[in-house]
Amino acid sequence: MNTIRNIDDLIKAKGYKDVDELKKNLGELDYPVTMAYTEKSLRLQTDADRVPFTKHLPFPFTEDDYEDRLSELMCVTDYALHEGYDYTHSYLFKDLALKYAEKHGIYEYNVNKNYMEYWSLYEEGFYFFRVNLNTEGRLLVCHLEWHKEDEIPIPAFLMDEVTKATKYNYFCG
């Protein structure tokens, strides 16, 4: 069992001449896989027919770890495509969103494909965040300035219709 410490070790272990040949091989799998890498990790992703699944392998890892991640990508993609993407997508990503929300103290959010989206109120105003549930990478999408003392009305979509209070997360996320 070889230990893979970088992309060159992976190319050598799998018997390819260069990274392009490795990428070509991944693209010819049952469900094409794209690959990206840094000096710290390898990312494998499939996007066959709207199924955005990703596996990360931080260096170092073993050849078995690599084969396991590829197998997992093929299996979950196959299941999603044949058993119904919408059901799999809904179940898988809602579960991942709930785990992320519990970990970060987020109460109200939406799941949109493989993204969790939420608004959070801080002293400087409202912030809209999008979290990629495959990687848990968070992106600030927009910021609406709002200060209570300025008597600026809260945007209607951020208010509860019954209580007229802000309905989104306070200082969290």
C-alpha positions as CSV (number, residue, x, y, z in Angstrom):
1,M,0.0,0.0,0.0
2,N,1.7,3.2,-1.2
3,T,1.4,6.5,0.6
4,I,0.5,9.3,-1.8
5,R,2.1,12.6,-0.6
6,N,1.4,14.7,-3.7
7,I,0.1,14.6,-7.2
8,D,3.4,13.2,-8.6
9,D,3.2,10.2,-6.2
10,L,-0.4,9.5,-7.4
11,I,0.7,9.6,-11.0
12,K,3.5,7.3,-10.3
13,A,1.4,4.9,-8.2
14,K,-1.3,4.6,-10.9
15,G,1.2,4.2,-13.7
16,Y,0.4,7.3,-15.7
17,K,3.0,9.4,-17.5
18,D,1.6,12.8,-16.4
19,V,-1.3,14.7,-14.9
20,D,-3.1,15.0,-18.2
21,E,-3.2,11.2,-18.6
22,L,-4.6,10.9,-15.1
23,K,-7.3,13.5,-15.8
24,K,-8.1,11.8,-19.1
25,N,-8.6,8.5,-17.4
26,L,-10.9,10.0,-14.8
27,G,-12.9,11.6,-17.5
28,E,-13.5,8.2,-19.1
29,L,-15.0,6.5,-16.1
30,D,-18.7,5.5,-16.1
31,Y,-19.5,8.9,-14.6
32,P,-16.8,11.3,-15.6
33,V,-14.8,12.7,-12.7
34,T,-12.9,16.0,-12.8
35,M,-9.9,16.5,-10.6
36,A,-8.3,19.5,-9.0
37,Y,-5.4,19.6,-6.6
38,T,-3.2,21.8,-4.5
39,E,-0.1,20.9,-2.5
40,K,-2.4,20.1,0.4
41,S,-5.2,18.1,-1.1
42,L,-6.9,16.3,-4.1
43,R,-10.5,17.0,-5.1
44,L,-12.5,14.5,-7.2
45,Q,-15.9,15.6,-8.5
46,T,-18.7,14.2,-10.6
47,D,-21.4,16.4,-12.2
48,A,-23.1,13.7,-14.3
49,D,-26.6,15.0,-15.2
50,R,-26.9,17.6,-12.4
51,V,-25.4,15.4,-9.6
52,P,-22.7,17.5,-7.9
53,F,-20.8,15.1,-5.6
54,T,-17.3,15.8,-4.4
55,K,-14.7,13.9,-2.4
56,H,-11.6,15.5,-0.9
57,L,-8.4,13.7,0.0
58,P,-5.9,15.7,2.1
59,F,-2.3,14.6,1.4
60,P,-1.0,12.2,2.5
61,F,-3.4,9.3,1.7
62,T,-3.1,5.8,0.6
63,E,-3.9,4.2,-2.8
64,D,-6.8,2.4,-1.1
65,D,-8.1,5.8,0.1
66,Y,-8.0,7.0,-3.5
67,E,-9.8,3.9,-4.9
68,D,-12.4,4.1,-2.1
69,R,-13.2,7.8,-2.9
70,L,-13.5,7.0,-6.6
71,S,-15.8,4.0,-5.8
72,E,-17.9,6.1,-3.5
73,L,-18.3,8.8,-6.2
74,M,-19.4,6.2,-8.7
75,C,-21.9,4.5,-6.3
76,V,-23.6,7.7,-5.0
77,T,-23.8,9.1,-8.6
78,D,-25.3,5.9,-9.9
79,Y,-27.8,5.7,-7.1
80,A,-28.8,9.3,-7.5
81,L,-29.3,8.9,-11.3
82,H,-31.2,5.6,-11.1
83,E,-33.1,5.9,-7.9
84,G,-34.2,9.5,-8.4
85,Y,-31.9,12.5,-8.1
86,D,-34.5,14.7,-6.5
87,Y,-35.1,12.3,-3.7
88,T,-31.4,11.6,-3.1
89,H,-30.5,15.3,-3.5
90,S,-33.2,16.3,-1.0
91,Y,-32.4,13.7,1.6
92,L,-28.6,13.9,1.4
93,F,-28.2,17.7,1.3
94,K,-30.9,18.5,3.8
95,D,-29.2,16.2,6.2
96,L,-25.8,17.8,5.6
97,A,-27.4,21.3,5.9
98,L,-28.9,20.3,9.3
99,K,-25.6,19.1,10.6
100,Y,-23.9,22.3,9.4
101,A,-26.6,24.5,11.0
102,E,-26.4,22.7,14.3
103,K,-22.6,23.0,14.3
104,H,-22.7,26.8,13.6
105,G,-25.8,27.8,15.4
106,I,-27.9,28.7,12.4
107,Y,-31.7,28.4,12.9
108,E,-33.3,29.4,9.6
109,Y,-31.9,28.5,6.2
110,N,-32.8,27.0,2.8
111,V,-31.3,24.2,0.9
112,N,-30.9,24.9,-2.8
113,K,-29.3,21.9,-4.7
114,N,-26.0,21.3,-2.9
115,Y,-26.0,24.7,-1.2
116,M,-27.3,25.9,2.1
117,E,-28.3,29.6,2.0
118,Y,-29.1,31.8,4.9
119,W,-29.4,35.4,6.1
120,S,-27.8,36.5,9.3
121,L,-28.2,39.9,11.2
122,Y,-25.1,41.5,12.6
123,E,-24.6,45.0,13.9
124,E,-23.6,46.3,10.4
125,G,-26.7,44.8,8.8
126,F,-27.9,41.7,7.1
127,Y,-25.5,39.2,5.4
128,F,-26.5,36.5,2.9
129,F,-24.3,33.4,3.0
130,R,-24.1,30.4,0.7
131,V,-22.5,27.2,2.0
132,N,-21.3,24.5,-0.4
133,L,-22.5,21.4,1.4
134,N,-19.9,19.2,-0.4
135,T,-17.0,21.2,1.0
136,E,-18.5,23.3,3.8
137,G,-17.0,26.3,2.1
138,R,-18.9,29.5,3.0
139,L,-19.2,32.4,0.6
140,L,-20.6,35.9,1.4
141,V,-23.0,36.6,-1.4
142,C,-24.3,40.0,-0.3
143,H,-24.7,42.5,2.5
144,L,-27.6,44.9,3.2
145,E,-26.6,47.7,5.5
146,W,-29.2,48.3,8.2
147,H,-29.0,50.0,11.6
148,K,-31.8,50.0,14.0
149,E,-31.1,53.6,15.2
150,D,-31.3,54.9,11.6
151,E,-35.0,53.9,11.6
152,I,-34.6,52.3,8.2
153,P,-37.3,49.7,7.6
154,I,-36.3,46.1,7.6
155,P,-36.8,44.6,4.2
156,A,-40.2,42.8,4.0
157,F,-38.7,39.5,3.0
158,L,-36.6,39.4,6.2
159,M,-39.6,40.0,8.5
160,D,-42.1,37.5,10.0
161,E,-45.5,38.5,8.7
162,V,-47.3,37.9,12.0
163,T,-44.9,39.3,14.7
164,K,-43.2,41.8,12.4
165,A,-39.8,40.8,14.0
166,T,-36.8,39.8,11.9
167,K,-37.0,36.1,11.3
168,Y,-33.4,35.3,10.5
169,N,-30.3,34.3,12.4
170,Y,-28.8,36.8,14.9
171,F,-25.0,37.1,15.0
172,C,-24.4,33.5,13.9
173,G,-22.9,31.6,11.1
